Amino acid sequence: MALTRLLPALVLASAATAAQSVPPVGLRANIVELVAVALDDQGTPVVGLQDSDFEIEEDGRLMPISTFAAKNADATGSPADGRAVVLWLDDTVPERAKSIKRIARLFAEQTSGHDAVAVLLPNQPSDDMTSNKNLVMKRIDAF
């Protein structure tokens, strides 16, 4: 009977000792995702860009681009190809509002009936996802 009580106590003591001897693991990840829309002088989207076409600087230092994925906002072909997109139109820099609206409209014009889009505006109720391009444009125009 004493052995039966002693065994669980030894297991608990062993587990506590093991937990104390394992050093804590400190993990830190810095992920910065940048989304860029490249337009030519006429406002037409530029396609076919590669990571070598971009430079990213932080505090005057060139930063490496570890991952690059070019995405074209072209119309999709089937429901399986549809995208769920949230356009957050930010007005923290008012002088950029016109450009933001123009870029959002360019993107929205390229969506298909298979894409679900929500347009979020600051200090306004959230928008439902919709595949109706006219509703998306109306919401962008409200910006």
Helices and strands as residue ranges (DSSP letters): H 2-21, G 51-53, E 56-58, E 61-63, G 79-81, E 84-88, G 94-96, H 97-109, E 116-120, H 133-141
